[in-house]
């Protein structure tokens, strides 16, 4: 459902949010090592999140990533929309393109009505679940607040 990029981005943001505030920025090598993710690929994802003001980044020997805003205000939907866009919420399960496009041609897919509720539930879940919520559920994680 979500791309690898999106799943890696979510994992990394949760990881960054769980770091003690006193540690400052977390380096890309540490994040990729601790999460067992490829560094160059992860760096591109995190830069995309920084560009959209979810993360803050700085270069140099003491550089790295930190949250740009309060983890209570970063939803899963923010991350999904930044990395994957809203295709997961608009694309038809069977046909190419969005359900809106399929509806214009009057060709409802056989799953359209069933998936409509699931789609609405996903949007609600992703809109209401914050990074703070996920860090709270994580084992041995310290919550940071900005």
N, C-alpha and C positions, 0 to 999 in steps of 0.2 A: 504494500500500500504506500508506504513512505519510501523515498529513495534512500540509498546508503548515505548520501550526503546529508540528508535531513536527519536521519537517525544518529549519525556521528555528531552533527551539530547540537542536537538535543543532549546527547551524552556529555559533550564537552562543556556546554553551558551549565549543566547540573554540576559537573566536576568543578568548574571555576567558581560557581556559587558556593560550593561546599568548602572552599579553602578559607583558612582563617584570614580575617580582614588584615591582621598585622603582617601577613606575608606579602602584601602588595600584589604586584602583577605576577601571573603564573606563566612561565615560559612554554613555548610551543613544544619543545623537546620533552619536557616533563609531562605535559598533557598527553602527548602522543604515546609516550612510553607507558605511563600509568594506565591509559585506556587501551593500549595495544592497537593503535590506529596509525596508518601511514602519515608521516610528518608532512610531506609536501601537499598531499590531498587535504589533510586537516587544516593546514595553514590557509589554503584558499577558502575553505568553508568559514573559518573564523574571521578572515578579512571581510568576507561578504556580510557576516553578522556585525562587524565593526562599522562597515559602511552604512548599515541601516540602524546604527545607534543602539544596538542591543549590547554589544561589547565595546570596550575601549581598548585600544592597542597602542603600544609604543615599541620602537625599535631600539636596538643596542644591547649591550651586555646585561643590563638590568631590565630589559624590556620584557614584554609579554602581554597577556590579556587579563582584563578584569571586567566586571559588569559595568555597563554604562549607567544603568538605572536600578532601582530597587527591585530585587527578585520577586517581590509581591506584585509588581506591575508588568512582569514579563510572562506572557502566556505561551503555551505550546503553539497556539495559533500564530503568534508573532513569528516564531521560529519557522514553522512550516511555511507560512506565506513568504517569508524572506528567502528561504532556500528552494522550496519546491513550487511556490506559487499556489494558487487555489485550485489547480487541476484536480486534486484528489477529492475536492468537494463539488466540482462541477462536471467532470467528465463522466460520460456514460460508461456503464460496466461492460456493455456488449459492443456498441458502435464506436467508431472513431469520433472524437469531438465531444462537445459538451451536451448535456441533456437538453439545454435550450436549443441547440442547433438541431438535434434530432426531433424535438417537438415541432419545430417549424416545418419539417418535412412530413409531419404526422406519422412518423415511424417510431413509436415507443418501443423500447426494448422490452423483452419479457420480464426483466427484473426492475424496470423503472419504478413502479409503485412500491415494491418491497424495499428497494434501496433508498427511496426518498426518506423514509423514517430513519434508516441507519445513517444516512448522510446528515440529517438534522441532529441526530444524537452525537455524531462525531464532531460536528461544528460546536455543539454545546459543550462537550467534554474538553475539546482543545481550547475553547474560549475561556472556560472556567478554571482550568488547571494551570497553576502558575509554577514557575521555577522554585519559588519558596516552598510550595506544597510538596514538590518532588524531592527537594533537599531534605525536608522534614522527614519524609518516609525512608530516606537513604540510611543505611547503617553507618555508624561512626562519622557522620558529617556534622561539621560545625556550620551553623547558619550565619550568613553574613548579612548585614544591613548597611545600606548606603545612607 
